[in-house]
Amino acid sequence: MSGRARELAEKCGNLPILVAQEIFNWSTVLVSGDHPAAAALADRLLTLSEREGSEENLGFAQVAQVHVRYYRGDLLGVREHFAQLSPYLDALRRSGRPGTPNAEGFASVSEWSLGYPDRARAHAAHAIAFVQDSQNLHDIAFAHYMAAWLYRFLREPGNVEQAATQALTISEQLGFSYVSNLARNFLGWARAHQGSPGEGVSLIRQGLSDMLALGSRAGVSEFLSLLAEAQALDGQTDEALTTFENALQANPEEIISRPHILTCRGELRIKLRQTELAEADFREAIALAQKMSAKSFELRASNSLARLLMKQGKRDEARAMLHEIYNWFTEGFDTADQKDAKALLDESPA
């Protein structure tokens, strides 16, 4: 819609048409990976929806806020807007608008990032139950894809494979190429972490290539990091280091991905005996995670830094740092990262 057409629609009071157009604009821009522009459109959509007043559009405006705030690292904003979305879920379900329930998938990975793995699992389970009730197969596929994303953060490759396979099967049967490509990336990561790194690299390369061919760049930083992890497991050390760098440069506005990418790159640099660079990566990851209140990313980077400091004989520094972040958590003690932290603390007694 041109600026003149928008102006006329506003003068005529045709807000439903304006809202529908802004939803289309926002969706297109978000998928392109232009997160600042998507955030501006999400704000405009919220303003228009508040003026228009229907529950369906008010709900979708909150969906838009959840999506853009996640990618930009505003995790507390994700929580706030998902809470504001909840009263409109029934209206969104009745509307049958594709994609509307999937904000809960982003709420799930956001809660994990904030340090609440149990809440994250509950969100993922509820998202799948919600879309199964709706019988919207696209949303069912996307909900399983988002569950795979969460399981990747939880370091559960078997669950990643199961969820990604479900998303991929539905998407390939029904021609949902966008979701197929996304799910294939996580399936590749799972295969790589379960002993088939070469296959994993190939799957992720295919998913990335097909995704970019469709003009989709949302999450490109995350998917490049999946590829780098698979390459590292496949012994492609130099290629993995380059891919991690590409992941950091691909879309600097995808702030949410940076702490994990830096932590993974630091681990690879340790294997290359680049200890000073590795330490810098870990410390930068911790600082970024702290700015976002991303306690799970902070813990993961702190585990890596603590291991390095202990090898350098700096056990007191390592223990003090790790003790502080580990003791913050109130749930998720069965997760891999928290088990790693406890093991490190146990091997470094006060």
Summary of the structure (lengths in Angstrom):
residues: 350
radius of gyration: 20.9
end to end distance: 65.3
largest distance: 72.2
contacts: 1278
relative contact order: 0.07
helix: 82%
strand: 0%
